[in-house]
Amino acid sequence: MSQARTTVGLAHDLLRRLDERAAREGRSRSTLIQEAVKSYLFDEERDRISREIIEGYVQIPATEEEDPWRAASGEGR
């Protein structure tokens, strides 16, 4: 995968903590930042998908055949 370089400003304390962790883990600052961005974007995508699934069930609730727990709880009656 090709990469592009970017410049990001960080507070001195944040940069110090990042460098300490990179040293502890034997990895580069760049690798840690790349992994943090990937994790952030993954979390955002996961949350979006979860919201869409919930919205779908709100719009079209499961039938009693699809959700036996719903029937047992008396919900929907």
N, C-alpha and C positions, 0 to 999 in steps of 0.2 A: 504494500500500500504506500503510495506517495505521501509525503508529509509537507506541511507548510509551517514556517516559523511564525511565531507571534510573540509580542511583547506584552507582559502582564505586570502591572504594578501591584506589589504586596507590601503591607505594613511590615516594618522591620521585625517585630515580634513574630508575625506569622511566617516570615521567611526563615527566621532562626529555628522555629519549631519544625518547619518543613525540612530544613537541612539536617537537623538532629535526627529526625525520623529516617530520612534517606540514609544517613550514616549508620544508624542502628540496623537497618534492614539490608544494607549493602546494595542499595539501588540508587539510581540517579534522581535528582530533583525533577527532571523532565518526565521520567517514568511515573513518579508519584502523581504529578499534576495530570498526566494523561489518564491514569487510572481513576483519579478523583472526578475528572470531567465525564468519563464514560459512566461511572457509577451514578453521578448526578442525572445524566440524560436517561439512563436506564430506569432510575426511580421515577422520573417524570413520565416516561412512557408507560411503565407498569401502573402508575396511579391513573393515567388517562384511560387505559384499557379497563381497569377496575370500575371507574366511574361509568364507562359505556355499558359494561355488563349490568351494573346495578340499574341504570336507566332503562335498559332493555327489559329487565324483569319487572320494573315498575309499570312500563307501558304495556307489556304483555305478560301478566303473571303466569306462573306455572299452573297447570291443571292438577287436580287431585291425583290423577294417574302418574303425572310427572314428579309430583312431590308428595309422597305418602305422609310425611310429617305434617304437612299443611292440613290434610284431612283429619289426622289424629288430634290436632290441636283445636279443631273446630273453627279455624280461621277461614274466612270467605263464606261463612254461612249467614 
